[in-house]
């Protein structure tokens, strides 16, 4: 995640090492003030949905996400 302060707003963006393949459509946002920890977490998880990434990474190898989460 990157943040850059502009004149009136702070711009945020989430990047990945796979050319954006693990990211959703909402990879950027702005705010007038710094995001709270909760806002930052929500933004990050919307941009990089953890459970979708786990399914993409391990699903083809026979891992069942529901089963992994139940452990």
Buried (B, 14 or more C-beta within 10 A) or exposed (E): EEEEEEEEEBEBBBEEEEEEEBBEEEBEBBBEEEBEEEBBEEBBEBBBBEEBBBBEEEEEEEEEEEEEEEE
